[in-house]
């Protein structure tokens, strides 16, 4: 009998150490995700959870907090017996991230976990902290010798953003690799945990009918849309420092683009996959300032109507400057300059307070070279299109032409559609489960490597620089509840194309 794939086996025995144990990320995502892994049989039996935070609590006090958080944010009914067994393995270390005593106490807790919970000396450090505290935590771990792999593996998971521009990303990578080996670093992007995103490679490379036409000879252009209906939702202070280009485009959208455009890797080994993704970003030329003005659009939402209710403008949100120049919408026209994609534009966009929440990848193919149906009154045939729906629905649709039944030739636009719901009910999840499990088994394929991060910032930084130098004069320039500023439509109209708005 063949062995089960690595992705189906439980993670390695380990201690999961959450810095920022009282924060929203740990409470809303990490604890429910780990519980789901336990319920699915993918969490190692020999496991411990160690929370690190500043609040004065002991193990019992933190277990109560964790239990409350799980019951509030669980994605499935909580099995009390299963949770009680999990909760017995929860421990707490109180301390400041700058204080060496915190890491001494953590070292003691890890030794106890190895002794009592069977973690084999393995430790997964998850930095669920604000970006400004990443350096302090990594330095503290290094100074205390907690990154050395004398008796087991040590891995560090870091949440985005990975810097604010190319220079800061390089500085952060130097700081991290001054303490850790690159193989110990797991830069996480929760977007890559989505089922449809993971299926992009399967769709492309396991179906022989698509790969022969997945190139500039047959594809007219590609669109990637990540639309959010929500505003900043109380995160105005963070968003003022970030903006949508840093928050979504530079990270999530560029990752989707690499999966669409990459060459088939030689194997599914993590480094082979990541090598091909980096090649895609390396093939995107940096924009000169005049190209930024021509091939990018930025926007900021004003007041408007969403689902029949009035919503405020971005500048009226809490903790947002009334004269803010932060973009809540961005659209880019990119070129992947390699043999496969030369001349095929990639149009990407993302925004807040748009008409609906939707993430969609659209591959538009070229029109048929010869129009045979003019006598039937057809002057133009809409091109075939492949839509990959990532969220909220997970589906794949092909738009094509067919003859309507009847005595004459009448063309009808039809769809061949597949929904992942046809596999049956999808197990309730947070989106972090796959990524946490991969970190426990040492699979880095869905995590960012240093060169991938820097390649993304190499593309985004010239755009950010021009936008910072030339403040927008028309903000706010789109109403909440619409699909963004008119200039974004013009970006495609110049090329004789138009956006595919999710239906």
Secondary structure, 3 states (H helix, E strand, C coil): CCCCCHHHCCCCCEEEEEECCCCHHHHHHHHHHHHHHHHCCCCCCCEEEEEEECCCCCHHHHHHHHHHHHHHHCCCCCCHHHHHHHHCCEEEEECCCCCHHHHHHHHHHHHHHHHHCCCCCCEEEEECCCHHHHHHHHHHHHHCCCCCCCCCCEEEEEECCCCCCHHHHHHHHHHHHCCCCHHHEEEECHHHHCHHHHHHHHHHHCCHHHHCCCCCCCEEEEEEEEECCCCCCCCHHHHHHHCHHHHHHHHHHHHHHHHHHCCCCCCCCHHHHHHHHHHHHHCECCCCHHHHHHHEEEECEECEEECCEEECCHHHCCCCCCCCCCCCEEEEEEEECCCCCCCCEEEEEEECCECCCEEEEEEEECCCCCCCCHHHCCCCCCCCEEEEEEECCCEEEEEEEEECCCCCCCEEEEEEEEEHHHHCCCCCCCCCHHHHHHHHHCCCCCCECHHHHHHHHHHHHHHHHHHHHCCCCCCCCEECCECCCHHHHHHHHCCCCCCCCCC
